[in-house]
Amino acid sequence: MLQVLHTKSILPLLCLFALLLFALPFNNAKSDTDLPECFWNPSKKQCTAEDQLYVQPVAELNAKQMQRFEEGLKLFKAPWTVFPLIDGEWGLGPTFIASSCTGCHVNAGRGATVDASNKVIVEQLVRISVPSAVDSGEPVAHPLYGRQLQVFSIFGESLSRPATGEAEVYVDWIEQKKALADGTEIALRRPQIRIANPVFGELGASTMMSLRNTPVLLGLGYLDAVPEEAILNLAAQQKAQGLNGRPNYVKDDISGKLSLGRFGWKANQPTLKQQVAAAHIGDMGITSSLYEEQNCPKPQAQCLAAHQTGKHELSDATWDAITLFLAYVEAPPQPKTEHTRFAQGEKLFQAAGCNGCHVAELKTGSFPAMPAIENKRFAPYTDLLLHDMGEALADNRPDFLASGRDWRTAPLWGIGLSKRVNGSTNFLHDGRARSVTEAILWHGGESEKSREKFAHLNKAERDLLVDFVNAL
């Protein structure tokens, strides 16, 4: 007989799986080793531990907002468990990827890839969908497995390990070399997804799969507060530069309308609030008033028969608290351009055309949820638009207006501290790049000219440009 695993059995092992590391930066030192020992927190008037740099509150929060920030942070870290255990919030599963937000978002940073081909992925996930007969753009769930593969379940034959969920997911890394103009060879790698032991049948040759690395959660309130008009103006300006940045318009499940997408690797989430609810149901099997149904496709009988609490597992109060916490997390300060090395790197960054998509400055508008960040300029180095990144980075899985070659411009702020926060230096949507240099060399499509300009720099110039990016 299969039985529900006890949390004391599940959580230590999940933590063991999840404690691979990741993150982003706050200042303008020329390299990771030159970053200061003390990162001053203006809110708490003290130095901040390196592993907590991505969960610092906006300095202007009042006492009530600080209380809500701390409450949301606590809930963000809280484990979820299964009935009738009491050492966590009830509602985990029946199938899931992690048992807490921090199970994947270690210290609110980016995921660390599993480099060994014989180990199941833990801070990445695989999105899946099947072709649609109607060209609505919205990904169609797989009839056997839903919209993403869940690698764990609350059921098992043993209490000593978490049970396999829908399938085991592995990544085989394929190595290749990129020769630069000065003769330097850079080792690159690309992932090949390998699905083993699919419990409910083969996925089928037509199934579209996309490996996704856990994204950074820094400064999301600022990105949520950028007016739509400002993003559309950027798209119009880019046309004159020979670029083709485009907004994604996606399903807003809260309003029931199509809205501008700004979160997610393909800008497929319209608001931070919806992103929080979608992550809870998608990654942990936690229902809410927005997503009331469990991740249980019809063939998964045991999943469908699992214990139900009879109420939304993510209460509206908890949902709001976590959303506000993420909105209240501070963004890095503006770069200090008077640093000579920084200025030299910035000049090369601009000469290569990188700033066409990685736009240095945006400005927030009205944001009632957090007046402290209204009408403020900040430096995310993104345009929040979709761009064709070429065939080498294509996942061939459309998502609303995003094609299989399109990706939202990733913000560059905070990249230089990533390793110090949680150990990860895995960049791009699937974590294939192990450094800023590798990430640049994977660029194609609209960014091919910028990539080739970088590849034709000499080593000293490449170092200046990379150090500039690491200082943002």
Buried (B, 14 or more C-beta within 10 A) or exposed (E): EEEBBBBEBBBEBBBEBBBBBBBBBBBBBBEBEBBEEEBEBEBEEEEBEBBBBBBBBBEBBEEEBBEBBBBBBEBBEBBBBBBEBEEBBBBBBBBBBBBBBBBBBBBBBBBBBBEEEEEBBBBBBBBBBBEEEEEEBBBBBBEBBBBBBBBBBBBBEEEEEBBBBBBBBBBEBEEEEBEBEEEEEBEBBBBEBEBEEBBBEEBEEEBBBBBBBBBBBBBBBBBBBBBBEBBBEBBEBBEEEEBBBBBBBBBBBEEEEBBBBBBBBBBBBBBBBBBBBBBBBBBBBBBBEBBEEBBBBEEBEBBEEBBEEEEBBBBEEBBBBBBBBBBBBBBBBBBEEEBEBBBBBBBBBBBBBBBBBBBBEBBBEEBEBBEBBBEBEBBBBBBBBBBBBBEBBBBEBBBBBBBBBBBBBBBBBBBBBBBBBBBBBBBBBBBBBBBBBBBBBBBBBBBBEBBBBBBEBEEEBBBBBBBBBBBB
